[in-house]
Amino acid sequence: MRFRDRFLALITDPNIAYILMMVGMLGIFFELAEPGVVLPGVIGGISLILAFFAFQSLPINWAGVLLILFGVALLIAEIKVVSHGVLTVGRGQSPWCWAPSCCTRRRRSAFASPGR
């Protein structure tokens, strides 16, 4: 089993999915309670997207697309908000760790017959 498969199996564990959901909700709550802290909002956003994938209410392709769009939004927000690099770190973590899992192709063997 590759790392990607182990990671996805770990996330879809019901206990981990519940923890991701709680971290996401608390992160968004703390960001709304204290606007300007930035880090709880970034962690909360990434955790919520992963939790929705883990609860299987969001397909893996859409989870990857949402994380990439979240990364672009963080990049744009870095221009306007003084975050001392927190948004850039969150942007670096969200799309690039997830994008290979939603856009993979199977490799064909050199010895595979063309009819298969």
N, C-alpha and C positions, 0 to 999 in steps of 0.2 A: 504494500500500500504506500502510495506517495504521500508527501507532506500535505499536499492540498486535500487529499481525501481524509487524512487523519484530522486535519484542522476543521473541515466541514462536519465530520462526525462528532468532534468535540463540541462544536457550537450547537448542534442540534440535540444535544443531551438536554432533557427538560430542566434540570437544575441549573445548568449554565445559561439556558435561554431565559429563565426567570431572573437570574442575576443580571444578565444583560439588560433586560427590560427595566429592572429596578434602578440600575446605574444610569440608564438613559433618562428615565423619568426624573430622578433626583438631579441629574446634571442640568436638564432643562429648567427644573424648578429653581435651582440655585442661580442659574444664569438670569432668570427673570426676577428673582429676589434681589440680586446684586448685579445690576447691569454694568459691564465693564470688566468683570473678572476674566471672561473669555474661555478659560480652560474647561470649566464644567460644561459649557455649551458645546464645545468641540467634542469632548468625550461623550456627552449625552447624545449628540447627533449620530456619531458613528455607532454607539451602542444600540440606539433605537433601530437603525437600519439593519444591523446584524441580528437583533432580537426578532424583528419582523421576518427576516429570512429563517431564523431558527424555528419560529412558530409555523412555518410553511404557509404563511399568508402572502409572501412575496417570493416569486421565483428567483432562481440564482442569477439569471440574466438581468432582471430588473434591479436586483440588489447591487450588482456590479455597476450598472448605469447610474443608479442613485448615488452610490459612493463616489463615482467619478464627478457627477454634477455637484455633489457636496464639496468635493475638493476644489472645483472651479469657483464655487461660491466663496469658499474660504480664501482663495487667492485674490478674488476681487475685494473681499472685506479687508484683507491685509493692507490694501492701498489706503483705505479710509480710516481704519482703526489702529490706534497705537497698542499693539499687543506684545511687543518685544519678541516676536518670532513664534509665539504660541500657535497662531493661525497657520503659519508656514509649516510647522511640525505636524499639525493635524492634517493639513493638506497633503503632506508627504505620506502620511500613514494611510489615509483613507483610500485613494483610488489605486495606487500602485501595488498595494498588497493584495487587492481583490481582483483587479482587472485580468490577470492571467487565468483565473479560475472560471471566468465567464466567457472567455474567448479562446478556448483550446480546441485543437483539432487532433484527431487520432492520426498517428503516423502509420503509414502503410509499410509493411514488411517488404524487403527486396525480393523475398521468395513467395509472396502471395500471388495466387493465380488471378488473372484479370477478370474472371467471371464472378468473383466474390465481392 
